[in-house]
Amino acid sequence: MEKLPCDKLHEECGVFGVYDRGEVGDVARLSYYGLYALQHRGQESCGIAVNDDGVINLHKDTGLVNEVFTKEKLDSLTGQMAVGHCRYATTGSKRRSNAQPLLVRHIKGHMALAHNGNLTNAAELREQYEMEGAIFHTTTDTEVIAYTITKERIRQPSIERAVLAAMEKIAGAYSLVIMSPRKLIAARDPMGFRPLCMGRIGESVVFASESCALDAVGATFERDIEPGEVVVVSEDGIQCYTEHCNKAPRSLCVFEFIYFARPDSVVDGASVHMARQKAGQFLARQHPVDADVVIGVPDSGLDAALGYSMESGIPFNLGFLKNKYIGRTFIAPNQAQRENDVRVKLNPISSVVKGKRVVLIDDSIVRGTTSKKIVKLMRKAGATEVHMRLSSPPFLYPCYFGVDIDSSENLIAYNHTVEQIAQIIGVDSLGYLSVDCLDQLADGCKEGFCKACFTGNYPVKPPKKTEKNKFECKLSERREKNGE
């Protein structure tokens, strides 16, 4: 059976790092809790690498954080520094070899690297390196970053200078946490596509994709890593390199505020919860409707639903109970049960919606199949009208920076009008947030969002090879390409 694209966008990856100056003690467990807080960003695989006096030990596997790490595994990872990663595959397959962090051993030492984002020139760089004799063990663009850094390390006097030199060659989205035998390094691409922040536990330093991970481990948020910045932590203290800063327009993915980031996170100075609430307020102004109750689709629709209620005066209520014990690892054994997966994860509260005109708030529609099932549940629970409002504009174009939208053809909004979509999913009316509102969502956030998936205006040149598994072509395809 053909595998259809997912009807929800996936959350790229999460990175975490800690440099212990004596306050932490158990860096592996700290990383475990940090990754647990970042689990929403990737549920396919995870890993932790720990530096014990210059020796880096690594454990990683497919699965959720609590599945991959047992007490015994954590006990075996001792040291003074750690790098952690949870992954959703936007480039490369789900196999274990693609799990991160990547551990690389080279002539000048070794390093562990964790990456959130997607390179736009990974295919070209990899082909260049392979023609020079390089051997790759994974099918991810992260290994291209690792190879670029190690290649530069041969010529550069330090690991941080190698990272800075590598940033001249790689393009696209990357928030990195890198560990060498003596240093912990955080780096963010010059456009700042993906979030990355720094916190403290006493004198110890923690890096994470989101501030919610700092909260989870008891770290005090200090600041965001600036786009283009490289921060190095060592026994000599903290050094910041800004030579790549302010060389490109800021292009933070606006969908971090709409869906990806946890609502209790602060990204680039702006509250995610407040941004989603404001999106709901804009929706109420742009798409008002006479209704009795506002319902949010858990979890990312709840904040926007609250905002819609506050602005419209229509009461907000909880219309769904979400089964919290089913994650993305839930796999229905046959097609008939797959059709019912939404009913297993979400159950409507009939007493809230029966006989009511419902405003149903969700973050987005990708293919429309999930939305159609949710609307059907509302109808079955007794809703007399269902008016859906979405806290994002219509998805029309592919993303090349860490979100798994690889073509327009599977996007319902690309192929249908708003009225047609409303008919397909079975709602009485449908309203999207306008693109013009996106720049106003995040109070306190420095200007500059990537909105390419809504507008088609890409901040950097899209890659030539866009398929997700571009490094995994069949042997016959390689032979044909090489003229064998």
N, C-alpha and C positions, 0 to 999 in steps of 0.2 A: 504494500500500500504506500502510495506517495505520501511523504511527510510534508504537511502543510506548514507554512510559517506560523510562528506563535502569534496570538492575538493580543499579547501584552509585550511592551518593550522590556528588554532586560537591562540590568543595572551595571553594565560594564564590569568594574572590579573595585576592590578596596585594598589599600596598602596601609601598613603600620610599621613603625620602627621605634626602638627605644635604646638609649645609651644610658647605662646605669652608673651613677657616681656614688652609689652607696645606699640610696634611699629605697631602691626597688627590691633587690635581693633575688627575686625569681623572675627573670625577664621572659622566660617561656610562658609562664602562666599570665603575666601581664599582657603579653601579645595575644594569648588565647582569648582573654576577656575583651581586648581591643577588637580582634577579628569577629568575636561574637556580636559586638555592637555594629560591625560593618557587614554582617551577614546578608543584609538586604541588597548589597551591591553585587553579590555573586554567590551562587549556591552550588556550582558544579564541582569545584575543587578548592583546596586551601593548603597552606603550608606555613611552617615557621623554620627559619634558619637562625641558629644561635652561635655567637662567637665566644669561645672559651679560650681566652689568652692566646688569640691568633689562630686557633683551630676552629673552623666553621663546620658545625653539624646541622643536618637538615632532615626534616621529616615532612612529607607532603603526600597527598593522595586525593582521589576523587571523593566527593561527599561533603556534607556539612561539617562545620567546625567541631561540634560535639561528637560526630561520627568518626572523624579522622584522628582526633587526639584523645587518647585514654590517659588515665592518671600515670600509667607506666611510661607512656611516650613522653609526657611532659616532664616527668622526673628525670628522664635520660638527657634532657636538653638543658644543660647548665652553662652559664657564662655571664658576660658583662654587657653584651649587646645582642639585639635580635631584630630580625626583619620578618614581617608576616604578610600574607596575601590571601584574599579570597577571590575566586575567579568566576566570571561568566565569559564564555568563549565568544568574542567578537571577531577574532582571527584565529584560525586553527580549530581542530576538533576537540572533543571532550576527554581524550585519552590522558592517562596519568602523566605521561612524559611532558605534556603541555602545562601541567600544574606549576605554580610558582610558590616561593621564589626560585629563580634559576641560580644554580651554583656553578660558577665558572672558575676553573683553575688554569692559570696562564704562567708564562715564564717569569713574571714579576710578582707572583703571588696568587691570590684568589679573591673572589667577591661573590656576594649573594645580591640578587637584584629582584625587586618587585615593581610592577608597572601597571598603571591604570591609564587606558587610552588606546589609540590606534595611530600608527604611523601611516602617512600617505605615500611615502616613497620606500616602503619596506621591500616590495617586490624587486625594485630596481637595485637597491643596495644588496639584497641577498644574492641576486644573480651576479652582480659584480664580484662579491666575495667568493661565491662558488667557482667562478671562472679563475679566481686567484688560488683556488685549492682549499677553500674553507669547507669544513664538514659540519652540517647542522644536525642536531639531534631532536629538535622539536619542529612544529609547523606554526610557530607563533612569531609575530613581529617583535616580541620582547627579546628573543634570541638575537635578532638583528641589532637591537640596541646594545645588548651585552657584547656582541662581537665588535661593534663599532668602538665601544669604550675600551675593550682589551687591546684592540689594534692601536688605538691612540696611546694607550698606557706604555707601549714599547718606546714611544718617542717622547712622552711627556715626563716631567720630573715627579709628578704625584698623581694619585687617583683623581683628585678634584680637578686638576688641570686636564686630565684625560676626559673627564665628564664634560667639562666646558668645551673642549675641542670637538667631542662627539656631537654636541648640540649644534655645531656648525654644519653637520652633515645630515642629521635626522630631521624629518619634517612631520608635522601633524600634532597629534595630541599625546602628551606623556606627562604624568606625574609619577616620579620615581623615588623610591627609597633604596639606597645602595649601602651595603656593608662590606668593608674591607677588613683586614686583620686588625687595624688600629682606628678606623674612622667609620662614622655613620653619616651618610650624605643624603640630603633631600634635594630634588631638582624638579622644577616645573617648566613646561614649555613656554616660550615667549608670548604666546597668545592666551595662556591660562585656560585652556579648554576644560580641564578637570580640576577639582578642588584639591587642596593640600594645605594642612595647617600644622602648627607647632605648639606644644605645651610643655609644662614643667611639673615634675614631682620633686620638690626641693631643688637641688642642683642638677638632677637627672633630666634628660631631654626626651620628649616623645613626639613623633611625627604620625599623622593620620590623615586619611582621606577626608574625614568629617570630624567636627568638634564633638559629636555624640560619643565617639570612641575615646576621646580624652576624658569626658565626663565619666565614662564607664570604668576607667582605670584610676580615677581620682587625680587626674592631672589638671592643672590650671591652664586654661587656654591663654596663650601668649599673643599669637598673631597668625595670619595667613602667610604662606610662602608666596612671594610676589611672582607674577608671570615672568619667566626668564631667569629667576633667581636660583642660585645654588647655595645651600647652607651645609657647612661641614662641622661636625662635632667630633672632637678628639680630646686627648688628655691635655692639650694646650688651650682648650676652651672652644668657643664658637666663632667661626669665620663665615662671613657672607660675601658672595661674589655676585655682582649685579651688572656685569658687562653685557649680558644678553637682555637686560630689562629695557623697557620702553623702546624697543626696536620694531614692535608690531602692535596693531590695535588689539585691545582686550577682547577676547571672544569666549568667555565662560559659557558653557552650555546652559541655555535658559531652562532646559528640561530638568536640571538639577533642582530647581525651585518648584517645578510643576509636579514632578513625580519621583525622581531618583533619590534625592537626599532624604534622610529621616527628618520629620518635622521638628524635632528638638535640636537639630543642628543649626549652626550659624555659618553661612558660606560667604566668604569675601565680605564680611561685615553685615550681612543681612540675615534676618530670621527666616528660615524656611516656612515655619508655621504662619507667620504674618504675611509672607508672600502669597501663600495659597489662600489665606483668608481674603486677601485683597483681590485675588483673581475671582473669587466668588462674588465679591461686591461689584466688580466690573461686570460680571455676567448678569447680575440682577438689574443693572442699569441698561445693559445692551439688549437683554432678552427677557423682559418682564412677562409674567403670566399670572392669571388668576388661579390660585391653587390653595390647598389646605395644609400641606406639610412639605417640608424640604428634607430629603433623604440623601445622605452621602454613601457612595459605594466604598466599602472599606478596602484599604485603609486611606489611600491617597485622596479620595474624594471627600473625606470627612471635614477637613479644614476649609475647603472651598464651599462646602455645603453650609457650614457655620457662617461664612462671610455672606453667602447669598441670603440666608435667613436674616442676618443683621441688617442688611441693606433693604430688603424687600418687606420686612415685617412679618413674613410668613413663618410660622413656628418651625423650628428645627427639631427633628427627632431621629432616634436610631431605628432604621427600618430593616436592617440586616443583622443577624448574628453570624459572625465569622468563626469558623472552626480553626482555632489557633494551633491545632496539632497536625495540620496538613501543610507541608511546605511544598516547594517546587520539586521535591523528590517524589511526590505522589504520582504514581503511574497506574492508570486504569488498565486492566489486563485485556480488554477487548474494546471494539469500536462502540458498542452499545453503551458500555459504562463510561467511555471517554465522553460521550455526549452528555452524561450526567455529572461531569466533574464540577460544574459550577454549583449544582445543588448540594454537593458534598461539602464544598468550601463555604458557601453562603446560603443561609436560610432566612427568608423574609419573616418579619414579625407581623403577623396578620392583623393584630389588634391596632397597630400603628397606621396601616395603610388601607384597611378595608373600608370601602365606601368613600375614599378620599381621592382628591385630585393631587397627584404627587409630582413634585419637581425632583428629578433624579440627577444628582451631580456625580460626574466621574471625571478623571483627569484627561482621558483621550479615547479615541477609537482607532484601532489599527486596521484589522480586517472586518470587524463588525460581528463576528460570530459570538463572542463572549457577551457583548452588549445585547444582542438579540436574546440570548438565554436569560440575562438578568431582567430584561423588560418582561419577558414571559413569566418569570417568577413573580414580579410585581402584579401582573394581571391576575395570575392564579391566586395570589393572596388577597385579591379583592379591590385593587386600585381601580377607580373608575376612569381616570386619565393618567397618562404618564408623559411628562414633558422632560426630556433629557437636556441637560446643559453640561458643556465640557469646558474645563479650565485650561484648555490649550486650543490653538488654532488647528485647522485640518492638517494632518500629515500628508505631504504631497511629494517629498523628495527624499532620496537616500541620505543616510548619515555615514560619514567616513572617519569619524573621530571618537568611536567607542560605543556607539549604539547600533544594535543589529537591525537596521533598516538598510538592506543592500540593494533595493530596487523600488521603483514606484508601482510596478504592476500589481503587487499584492496589497496595496493600500486602498481601502474602500473610497477614501475621499478623492483620490486621483482619478477614479473611474466613474464617480457618480456625483450628482449635485446634492446639496443639503436636503432638498425635498425627497430625492430618491433614497438617500441613506435613511431618512426618517421612516420611509415606507418599508425599507428592507428590515430594519431592526424593530419595527412595530411600535413606534412612539407617536404621540399626538402632535408633538412639535420637537424641533431640535435646534439648539443654538451653540455655536462655538465662540470662544474668546477671540477677539480680534487681534491681529498681529500688532496693531498700534499700541495695545495695552502692555505688551511684554516688557518694554523698557521701564514701565512704571511699577512693576511688581515688587522689586526688591529694594526697600528703603535702606539706605546706607551702603548699598553695593556700588562700587565704582563702575562707571559706565562701560558698556561693551559686552553684548551677548552674541553668541552664535545662535542664529535662528534659521539656519539653512534648510532644515527639514521642513520648515513651513514656507519659506520664501524661494529657495533655490539659489540664494546668493551666498556662495561659499567664501569664507574668509581666506582660504588658501586653495590652491589648485587641486581639484580632486585627483585621486590616484588613477593610473591607467588600468590597473587590475583591481576590480572592485568586489569580486566574489569572496565570500567569507573564508572558504577553504582553498584559497589561491595557491597555497604551498603544498597541496595534497593531490595534485593531478595524477591520473593513472599512468602506469609505465608506458602504455601504448601512446598516450598523448605526448609524453616526453620524447619517445622515439620519433614520432611524427614531426615534432618541433625541431629535433636535432637532425632530421633527414636520414634516420637509420632504416 
